[in-house]
Amino acid sequence: MGKKLAICPGSFDPITNGHLDIITRGAKVFDEVIVAIFNNSSKQPLFTVEERIHLIQEATKDLPNVSVDVSEGLLVDYAHEKKADVILRGLRAVSDFEYEMQITSMNKKLEPTIETFFMMTNNQYSFLSSSIVKEVAKYKGSIDCLVPEVVAKALREKFK
């Protein structure tokens, strides 16, 4: 039995404490976790890919079995290329479930060997999304308890 590798995909624009919760817990379950940045074509990103890589690396620097990568194209192709066993996804609320179920079903059809592993987000982060964080930061609201310190700084800088 080889090492268990999980891919944790997302746009991470920016990474939040909710994301970090899933990544940290995933790092305890799997031998290795790759946080893979995928650009969501329906969203206009605030942070460049390079900025997002930096922010995730900073936020996960105390997790030695977590690395950061970027990919274009299909998640299952990326997972196959990396020889990953699992796609790691966080679920915040019931509203996430239907969307995630559709994606998982399609991924399973495209690549039956890769499993999707869902973790419920910690209750304190169940409302949290990158969009909400950006909105609060834009209007100078307090985001310190919602994102890693490095992200809070970067957001304040963006919305100066």
Kinemage of the C-alpha trace (Angstrom):
@kinemage 1
@onewidth
@group {chain A} dominant
@subgroup {mainchain}
@vectorlist {calphas} color= white
{ca met a 1} P 0.000 0.000 0.000
{ca gly a 2} L 1.583 3.266 -1.145
{ca lys a 3} L 1.212 6.728 0.266
{ca lys a 4} L -2.293 8.153 0.247
{ca leu a 5} L -2.329 11.398 -1.736
{ca ala a 6} L -5.282 13.789 -1.686
{ca ile a 7} L -5.915 16.758 -3.956
{ca cys a 8} L -7.751 19.667 -2.331
{ca pro a 9} L -8.967 21.762 -5.280
{ca gly a 10} L -10.379 25.279 -5.335
{ca ser a 11} L -9.924 28.803 -6.582
{ca phe a 12} L -8.751 29.954 -3.110
{ca asp a 13} L -9.326 33.625 -3.911
{ca pro a 14} L -8.308 34.010 -1.106
{ca ile a 15} L -7.796 31.041 1.213
{ca thr a 16} L -10.028 31.316 4.317
{ca asn a 17} L -9.954 29.699 7.756
{ca gly a 18} L -12.657 27.356 6.446
{ca his a 19} L -10.326 26.130 3.689
{ca leu a 20} L -7.489 25.903 6.177
{ca asp a 21} L -9.650 23.818 8.520
{ca ile a 22} L -10.284 21.237 5.765
{ca ile a 23} L -6.631 21.238 4.618
{ca thr a 24} L -5.309 20.837 8.190
{ca arg a 25} L -7.694 18.005 8.990
{ca gly a 26} L -7.007 16.397 5.605
{ca ala a 27} L -3.274 16.517 6.340
{ca lys a 28} L -3.933 14.348 9.413
{ca val a 29} L -5.865 11.749 7.390
{ca phe a 30} L -3.726 11.573 4.241
{ca asp a 31} L 0.038 11.138 3.829
{ca glu a 32} L 0.176 14.066 1.440
{ca val a 33} L -2.233 16.844 0.443
{ca ile a 34} L -1.788 18.986 -2.651
{ca val a 35} L -3.749 22.220 -2.504
{ca ala a 36} L -4.486 22.716 -6.201
{ca ile a 37} L -5.514 26.134 -7.459
{ca phe a 38} L -7.979 25.929 -10.323
{ca asn a 39} L -9.285 29.097 -11.911
{ca asn a 40} L -13.068 29.251 -11.814
{ca ser a 41} L -13.954 30.659 -15.249
{ca ser a 42} L -17.213 32.121 -13.902
{ca lys a 43} L -15.373 34.267 -11.341
{ca gln a 44} L -13.165 37.325 -11.744
{ca pro a 45} L -10.270 36.727 -9.306
{ca leu a 46} L -9.082 39.435 -6.911
{ca phe a 47} L -5.678 37.804 -6.388
{ca thr a 48} L -3.321 36.616 -9.110
{ca val a 49} L -2.378 32.941 -9.186
{ca glu a 50} L 1.103 33.869 -7.880
{ca glu a 51} L -0.412 35.806 -4.965
{ca arg a 52} L -2.717 32.897 -4.129
{ca ile a 53} L 0.201 30.428 -4.187
{ca his a 54} L 2.113 32.677 -1.767
{ca leu a 55} L -0.867 33.106 0.584
{ca ile a 56} L -1.586 29.358 0.705
{ca gln a 57} L 2.097 28.524 1.233
{ca glu a 58} L 2.268 31.001 4.110
{ca ala a 59} L -0.986 29.743 5.646
{ca thr a 60} L 0.107 26.083 5.441
{ca lys a 61} L 3.827 26.477 6.246
{ca asp a 62} L 3.425 24.498 9.493
{ca leu a 63} L 1.979 21.505 7.618
{ca pro a 64} L 4.975 19.624 6.172
{ca asn a 65} L 2.864 17.193 4.118
{ca val a 66} L 0.939 19.964 2.326
{ca ser a 67} L 2.104 21.469 -0.957
{ca val a 68} L 0.581 23.970 -3.382
{ca asp a 69} L 0.187 23.618 -7.133
{ca val a 70} L -1.765 25.153 -10.007
{ca ser a 71} L -3.665 23.463 -12.782
{ca glu a 72} L -5.774 24.265 -15.784
{ca gly a 73} L -8.255 21.804 -17.211
{ca leu a 74} L -10.100 18.947 -15.573
{ca leu a 75} L -9.551 18.043 -11.950
{ca val a 76} L -9.674 14.303 -12.666
{ca asp a 77} L -6.944 14.627 -15.302
{ca tyr a 78} L -4.799 16.515 -12.806
{ca ala a 79} L -5.484 13.944 -10.058
{ca his a 80} L -4.649 11.108 -12.471
{ca glu a 81} L -1.405 12.833 -13.527
{ca lys a 82} L -0.392 13.233 -9.852
{ca lys a 83} L -1.407 9.622 -9.092
{ca ala a 84} L -3.778 10.864 -6.395
{ca asp a 85} L -6.186 8.471 -4.689
{ca val a 86} L -8.604 11.068 -3.418
{ca ile a 87} L -10.176 14.443 -4.088
{ca leu a 88} L -10.706 16.230 -0.766
{ca arg a 89} L -13.678 18.591 -0.564
{ca gly a 90} L -15.230 20.608 2.242
{ca leu a 91} L -18.980 20.870 2.769
{ca arg a 92} L -20.293 23.954 4.533
{ca ala a 93} L -24.033 23.525 4.364
{ca val a 94} L -26.747 21.448 2.755
{ca ser a 95} L -26.755 23.979 -0.095
{ca asp a 96} L -23.212 22.846 -1.048
{ca phe a 97} L -24.256 19.215 -1.213
{ca glu a 98} L -26.247 19.233 -4.447
{ca tyr a 99} L -23.524 21.075 -6.365
{ca glu a 100} L -20.786 18.840 -4.939
{ca met a 101} L -22.849 15.720 -5.704
{ca gln a 102} L -23.082 16.735 -9.390
{ca ile a 103} L -19.341 17.378 -9.636
{ca thr a 104} L -18.496 14.138 -7.835
{ca ser a 105} L -20.808 12.121 -10.083
{ca met a 106} L -19.224 13.603 -13.202
{ca asn a 107} L -15.707 13.042 -11.849
{ca lys a 108} L -16.590 9.416 -11.059
{ca lys a 109} L -17.859 8.944 -14.610
{ca leu a 110} L -14.676 10.473 -16.064
{ca glu a 111} L -12.271 8.666 -13.690
{ca pro a 112} L -13.830 5.782 -11.697
{ca thr a 113} L -10.617 5.033 -9.737
{ca ile a 114} L -10.532 8.364 -7.887
{ca glu a 115} L -12.647 8.737 -4.745
{ca thr a 116} L -14.036 11.999 -3.410
{ca phe a 117} L -13.681 12.484 0.340
{ca phe a 118} L -16.016 15.028 1.955
{ca met a 119} L -15.325 16.709 5.274
{ca met a 120} L -17.871 18.826 7.052
{ca thr a 121} L -16.440 22.258 7.705
{ca asn a 122} L -16.147 23.179 11.374
{ca asn a 123} L -19.427 24.877 12.413
{ca gln a 124} L -17.689 28.168 13.137
{ca tyr a 125} L -16.811 28.408 9.417
{ca ser a 126} L -20.050 27.063 7.916
{ca phe a 127} L -21.075 30.519 6.629
{ca leu a 128} L -17.637 31.397 5.312
{ca ser a 129} L -16.717 31.839 1.661
{ca ser a 130} L -14.002 33.752 -0.175
{ca ser a 131} L -16.719 35.972 -1.706
{ca ile a 132} L -18.108 36.939 1.711
{ca val a 133} L -14.604 37.644 3.041
{ca lys a 134} L -13.812 39.895 0.045
{ca glu a 135} L -17.091 41.769 0.496
{ca val a 136} L -16.447 42.395 4.208
{ca ala a 137} L -12.823 43.443 3.519
{ca lys a 138} L -13.892 45.790 0.730
{ca tyr a 139} L -16.024 47.761 3.197
{ca lys a 140} L -13.326 47.699 5.899
{ca gly a 141} L -15.131 45.172 8.112
{ca ser a 142} L -13.185 42.954 10.502
{ca ile a 143} L -11.879 39.810 8.783
{ca asp a 144} L -9.172 38.819 11.292
{ca cys a 145} L -11.098 35.808 12.609
{ca leu a 146} L -12.067 34.650 9.101
{ca val a 147} L -8.720 34.324 7.331
{ca pro a 148} L -5.059 33.651 8.172
{ca glu a 149} L -3.168 36.810 9.214
{ca val a 150} L -1.184 36.918 5.950
{ca val a 151} L -4.468 36.953 3.993
{ca ala a 152} L -6.007 39.678 6.168
{ca lys a 153} L -2.943 41.855 5.440
{ca ala a 154} L -3.142 41.133 1.704
{ca leu a 155} L -6.860 41.968 1.612
{ca arg a 156} L -6.348 45.251 3.460
{ca glu a 157} L -3.625 46.090 0.930
{ca lys a 158} L -5.945 45.294 -2.033
{ca phe a 159} L -8.750 47.479 -0.691
{ca lys a 160} L -6.652 50.456 0.436
